[in-house]
Each structure stands twice: as C-alpha cells, then as structure tokens.
Amino acid sequence: MKITEQWLGEVGFKYREPGERQQFRHWTLTFSEPDDYGMYLETTMPGWLNATGEHVGADSGWFLWLGREHKFIHLRHVHEQEEIIAIVEALIGQKWEPTRAGHVRVRKHIASSEAPTPSGITAPKTEVTE
C-alpha cells in the first residue's frame, strides 16, 4: 500500500513542520532503548512545489533516512508501507507492532551461549579447554 501522512501518524511517526527550504513535513519514528543513542527513521514526501504550485516529482518515492543524534544517512527512496515496515523490522530484530506513541522497542541481545540464530537453529555450546 502507498505511504500516506495519515498512515505514518497511525504507526507512530511524529511530524514537524517544514523548516527553511523544506516544502513538506518531516516524519520521525524514534526507537526507545536507552543504548540506541537516539536512533530514528525519518521520511518526507518526495518532490517539490514549483512556482505554480504543481507537485513535481511526486511519484519518485519518499525519502528515508536513518539517524542517530545529529548524524544521518539517506537509506533509499520508498514507495510502499511494506518497505518501511521491512526496514523497521530489520533494525529492531523482530516483528514490529506499531503504536501511535512511537518509541519502537529494539530486541535486546541474548547473552546465552544457546541463543537462537536468525534461522531459528540453536547454536551448540562450546567449551574452552586448556
């Protein structure tokens, strides 16, 4: 399904009004773990408004950035909700259960020697002998 501002709000992205030289709202989804150092995803509508108010480049895909504190990197352009969902799930290591509140929980690392691998297979215990 297409990305819309309404959908972004429903799944927890928060908007800020456009800044200088920005024509559209920026939507930010924050992650809530204390050790993620302020990680966030941010997106904004593609294109620009020309002098006559026509939306040029509206079909070029929403911009998507991954950021932490004041640093960010442009990941890609996205067109569908499923693309954002897949990126969020890759970042958090589990199925994303969106809420209007945002603040996505990130899966914690399991320190056990029998932690499941991404394929679900349990890694064998290894013993150190001298």
N, C-alpha and C positions, 0 to 999 in steps of 0.2 A: 504494500500500500504506500501511497505517496506520503512524504513528510509534510506536515502542516504545523503551524504555530499552535493550533488547538491540541494536537497530539503531543507535541513537546511539553506543553503545560500539564497535560494529564499524566505524563510519565515522570514528572519531577524536575524537568528543566526549568530554570528561573530565567527571566529575561531582564535585560537592562536596555534602556532607551539608547538609540544611536548616539555615538559620540561624534566629535568633529570629523568630517569627511566620511562618515558612515551613513548609509541611507536606510539600513534595516536594523531591527533589533538583533542583539546577540543573545543566544540562549545557552545557558551553562548548566551542566549536570555535575554536581560535586560528589566526591567519594568521602566516606565518613571515618575511615580508620585513622587513628592518631599517628600511625607510622607511614602514611602515604604522602605526607608533606604537602597537603593541599592539592592533590591531583584532581583534575577536572577535564571534562569534554566540553567543547564549545562549538556551536554551529550558528550559521547565519544564512539567510536566504541568498541565492545566487543573483548575479547580475547587478544592474544599476538602473536608475531612472534618468532618462535623457531630458533635454530641455522642454520637451512637450509632455513629459510625464509618462512616456511609454516605458514599460519594464523590459529593458534589453537584456538578453542572456538569461531569462527566467528559467529556461529548460536545461541549464548547464550543470545542475546538481548543487546541493547545499554544501558550503564549505564546512569542513570538520577538522578541528584542532584538538590535540592532546596537550594539556598544560600542567605545570606544577609550579606553584608560587607565581613568579612573574615571567617564567620562560614557557614557550610553547612551540609546537611543531605542527605544520599543516599535514594531516594524515592523507586526506583524499577528498574528492567530491562524492557525496552520497545522494541517491535519488529515492531510495525506499526506506521505510521504517525498519525493515528486516536487516538492513545494512548497519544501522546504528545499534540495534539490539545485538547483533553478532559481535560488534566491536566492544560493547559494554561487557558482554559475557566473556570475551577473551581477556579483558582487563581484570575482571573480578574472579575468574576461575570457577564460575558456577552459573546456574540459570539465574537470570535477572528477574526479580519480582518488583516491577516499578511501583512507586507510590508518588502521590502528589508532593510529598515532602522532600523528595530527592534524597541526598546523602546516601548514596549506594554503599552497601556493606561489601567489603572485599574479603574473600575467603582467606583465612589465616593459614600459614604454613604448618603442616603437621610434622612435629619433630620426631615422631616414632620411626624406628628402623623398618617398620612394616607399613609405611604409608602407601596408599594405593597410587599407582602410576596413572597418567592420563587415560590409559586404555582400560583401567579398572583392575589390572593384574597386580596382585600384591608382591612387592619386591621381597626377595628372600633375605633373611637375616645373614649378616656376615660377621664373623668373629675374627678378632685380631689375635694372633698367637705369636709368641716370641721364641 
